[in-house]
Amino acid sequence: QVQLVESGGGLVQAGGSLRLSCAASGSTFGFDRMGWYRQAPGKQRELVADISRDGSTNYADSVKGRFAISGDNARNTVYLHMNSLKPEDTAVYYCTAVKFVSTYWGQGTQVTVSS
């Protein structure tokens, strides 16, 4: 059974940085894509960034130039480096991994940015 475990969330002041990590366990295969979504109170879950096995990336317009996603295929791990954080980045951040038609989700980690 695949499990995604996130770490690295917390409270940070505006302008600060955080790094989120997500490690997949229970998998005998690599994933086609891994990434991060977030959900703020009262809002829909949205894609923040994702990365494919070949290294291609996608970013939400709101985080371009501030966030960077990276991955380690051998370890089934993905990272989200968040810089110049803003209060509007406050949300629960979820790790996700895709293999063929199956999508796996982590339990989420809270990121709070104070003004």
N, C-alpha and C positions, 0 to 999 in steps of 0.2 A: 504494500500500500504506500503510495507516494505521499510524503509529507513535506510541506514547505515551512521552514522556520525562519521568521524574520527577527532581526535585532537592529539596534542602533537608534531607535526613536527616542524622543525626549522633548524637553523644554529648552528653547534657545531664544535669544533676543533677535530682533530684526537685524538683518545684515550678517548674521552668523552663519555657521555651516554645520551640517550633520552628514554622516554617512550611514546609509542603511545597507544591511547585508541580508541575503536570503540564501539559505542552503537547502537543497532538496535531498531527502533521504528516501530509502525504500524503492529506489528506481534502479533497474538494470540497464536502462537505456538513456541516451542523451535526449534533450528536449529540442524541438524545432525552434522554439522561441521562449524567452523569459522576459519578464518585465515588471513594471510597477503601475498600479492604479491607486487612486486615492478617492476618499469620500469625505466631504465636509458635512457638518450637520445641516440637514434640510436640502442637501444637494444630491444629484445623481453621482454615481461612481464614474470616474473619468480616467482615461489613460494618461499617465504621466510620461512614461518612456518605456520602450522595449527594445530588445536586441535579439537578432536572429543568430543561428549557429554560425553563420558565415561572417558575423560581425556588423551587419547592417543595422542601423538604429532608426527609431522614430521618436519624436518628442512632441509633446503638447506645445503649442505656440507660447503658452504662458510661462514655460520653464526654459525655453531655448536660450542658450547663452549663460544660464545659471546652473543648470543641473547637467550631470554627465552620467551615463549608464555604462557599465562595463560588466563583462562576464568571464567566467572561467569554465570552459566546457568540460574539462577533465574532472572538475569537482562539482559540476552542476550547481554553480553558485553565481549569483548576480548581485551587483552592487549599484547603489544609487548615491552619487556624490552631489550633495545639495549645497550650493553656495548662494550668498546674497539673499538669504531667506526673507520672506515677507509674511506679514500676518495672514494674508490670504492663502498662504501655503499650509495653514493649519488644517489638518485632516487626519483620518486614519489611512495609513498607507498599506496597501496589500500587494504582496508578491504573487505573481502568477507565472505558470509554466504551461506550455502547450506542446503536445505530442500528437500528431495527426489531428483527429477531431476531438481529442480529450483536453480539457483545460483544468488545471489544478490551481487551488488558491491557498494562500497562507491565512493565518488567523488575524493578521493585521497588527500594525504597530502605530501608536499615536505619535504624531509630530505636532507640537504646539509652538508657534512663533509669537512671542510677545512684542508689542510695539513700544 
